Amino acid sequence: MQISLKNKIALVTSATAGIGFAIARGLAESGATVVITGRQQDKVDQAVNQLKVEVADAQVTGLALNAATAEGCQQMIQKLPQVDILINNLGIYGTCEFTEITDEQWFDFFETNVMSGVRLSRHYMKGMTAKGWGRIQFISSESAFNIPADMVHYGMTKSAIQGVSRGLAKALAGTGVTVNTVLPGPTRTEGAVIMIDNIAKQQGISLAEAETYFIEQHRNSSIIRRFAEPHEIANMVVYIASEQASATTGAALRVEGGIVDSIH
């Protein structure tokens, strides 16, 4: 199978590092014109330059704005009125005891993790529908199914994304626009590396042992028994963005190493 996204414009939110950056690279490698976003201009510029070095003839640009706000989304829409592929990757996470999660944190998580994708999808789906072709994806998490006790606010937003994605897919039935969620598990991003390094120092063990410790203690249903690499998540996203995936919509596509203990 050879995936070509030539002549397609793809927008990836929060793509200056981690899974978002890997997705942007995968889309660029497949020929898409890619626009990435981030909050800080210097990080956006650095990511764009890195992508152009890593991917020959990459067509990549960046926008520095805060897509977690209505104002930031509107700025994006004004600068980029139409796209063919929308990857709603923006998200925040963090541990907190349920009794300590404030109203402000609840709303902040919902605004960032859910409403950013809602606002962008609401706009870009119109142009996609008019063309008769489009791809909308929400980057969710296995935490949508396995709500972490110490991240209930985070898990709630990922569950909400599942509902938005499924409902939007049905709303776009027969239009040629597909809508799906992709559910990563623990992934070796920059933040995960820092977390594993902290565990290693606290336990007095190696990084490899610390990764095994985390999986055994916190994700012991994992079948692959390791962290995924960002490009492994990106591979699924790129396929779902392709013409070859035209019959896949309304789906929750798991790339979590088998953590979710279900055959569904």
N, C-alpha and C positions, 0 to 999 in steps of 0.2 A: 504493500500500500504506500502510495506516495501522496502526501498531503500538500496541496498548494493553496495558499491564501493570498495569492497575488491579486492586486487590485481591491483588496479588502482593507478597510480602516478599522483598527482594533484599539480600544481604550482599556487600559488596565489601571485601576486605582491603587494607590499605595504600593508602587512598584519600584521603589529605589533600593530594595533589599529583599532577602528572603524568598518566599514563595512567589510574591508578585514580580520580583525581578526575573526569576526563573521562567515564569509564564511569559513575560515580555520577550525574553530571549527566544523561547520556543516559537512564539508567534512570528517574530522577526525572521527566524531561521526558515520558516515556512512561507516567507514572502510577503507577509502582511506589512502594511504601514502602521507602525505602532506609536501610540501616544501614552506616555506614562505620567502619573501624578505623584506628588509628594508635597509635604508642607514647607520644606526648606529648599530655597533655590539652589544652594550649593550642592545639596545631596541629589537633587533632580539632575543638575548638570553633570555631576560625577557619574550617575547611573547611565545617562544618555551616552556619554563619552565611552564608558566601559562597554556598553552594548555595541557601539559602533566598532570597537576594537575586536570584540569577541565574535561578531557576526559580520562576515564580509558583505558589503553593499547594503547593510541594514538601513532601513528607512525609519528612523526613530526620532521623536521629539518629546519634549516634556513640558508639563505645566505645574507651576508651584502655586498651590492653593490648598485650602482646607475643605475637602469634600465632605467632612463630617457636619457641615453647616449648610443651611438652605442657601446662604449667600455664596458659599464656595461652589456649590453645585451649579448655581445660576451663572457664576463667572465661567465655569467650565463649559456650560452649554453655549454661552455667548461666543467663546473662543473656538469651540468645536461643535457646530450645530448638528452634525450627523456622523454616525459611526455604523459600521456593519456588525461589529463584534464588541460587546460590552462585558467586561470581566469585573464584577463588583467584588474586589478583593479587600477593600479597606475594612479594618477591624482592630479593636483593642481587646486586651484581656488582662487579667490580674486576679490573684487570689484574695479572698476576704471572707471572714466569717459572716454568715447570713445576718446575724444581729447587728453587725457593724456596717452593713451596706446602707449608705444614706440614700434618700430620695434623689439627690443630685447625681449620685453614681448610677442609679437605676436609669435615669433619663439620659445620662451621658452615654452609657453603653447602648441604649436603644437608638438614640440619635445617630451614633457613629456606625454601629454594626448593622442596623436595619434600615433606617430612614435614608442613609446615603444611597443605598442600592435602590430603594423605592423611588426616590426623586429622579435619579438618572435613568432608571428603566422607564419611568412614566413618560419622560421626554423622548428618549432614543427609540422606543418601540414604535413611535409614530412614523418615523422615517423608514424604519425597517419594514413595517407593514406596507407602506406605499411602494417599496421596491419589491415586495414579495419574498424577501430573504433577510434573515438576521439571526444572530446568536446572542442570547443573554445568559450569563452564568453568575451564580452567587457562590463565593467560596465560603462554605460552611465549616463544619467540624464534626468529628465523631462525638463531641460533647453535646451535639444536638439530641443524640439518643441516650448517651451516658452522661447525664447532668452531673458535673462534679459538685460534691458537697461544699467545697471551698470556693466555687466559682458559679454559684447559682445564677447570678446576674448575666454572666457570660453565656452559660448554657441556654438560658432563656432566649437570648437574642439569636442564637444559632437555630434553635427550634422554630423561632418566628420566621427566620429566613426560609426554612423548609416550606412553611405554609404559604409565604408570599410567592415563592418560586412555583409551587404546584398550582396555585390559583392563577397566576399570571400565564402559565403555560396553557391552561384551559381557556383563559380569556383570549388567547391568541390562536386558538384552534383553527387550522386550515389556512393560516396566513403565510406559511413558509418561514415563520420565526419560531425558533425553538428556545425553550427556557429550562435550565437544569441547575441543580446544585452539585458541587463537588465537595466531598467530605474527607479532608486529610486527617491523619492521626498525628502523633508526635513526629515532628519533622526537624531535621538538623538545620535550623535557621540560626542567624546570629544570636538571637535571644535564647534559643535552646542551648547553644554552645556555652553561653555564660552560665545558664542554670546548671548544666552538667558539671562545669568547672567548679562552681560553688559547692555542689554535692561532693565532688572529689576531694576538695580541700577540707570540708567538714568531716568526711568519713575517713580521710587519710588513705584514699584509694586512687587508682589510675582513672583516666577519663573513660576508658573502655569499661572498666568495672563500674564506674558511676552511671554510665548509660544502662548497663544491665540492671543495676540496682533500681534505677527509676522505673524501668519497664516492669520489673518484678513487684515493686511496691505500689505503683500507681496505674499500670496498664497490663496487669498480669494475664489478661485474655488475648494479648497480642499473639498472632500466629507467626508473623515474621520475626518476632523477638528482637527488634531493633528499631531505631528511628528511620523514617523514610528520608530520602534526599529530596531537596526542593524540585529537582528536575523530574522526579518520579511523579510528583503532583502535576507539574506542568505538562507532562506527556498526556495525561487524561484531558486536561483543559484544551490543549491544542487539537486533539482528536474531536472533542465535542464541538469545537469551533469550526470544524471542517465540513465540507459538502458530504463526506462519507457518513457523517453522523446525523443525516437528515431525518431519520426515523426515531431518533432518541430525544424525547422531550417529556417534561413533567417528572423527571427522574432525580433520585438522590443517589449519586454515583460515589461509591465509597473507595477511597484510596488510603485506608487507615490500617492496613496490615492485618485485617481480621479481628480487630479489637471488639467491634460490635458483635456480640454473640447471638447472631440471628441468621437464618437462611433466607430471610426476606430481602 
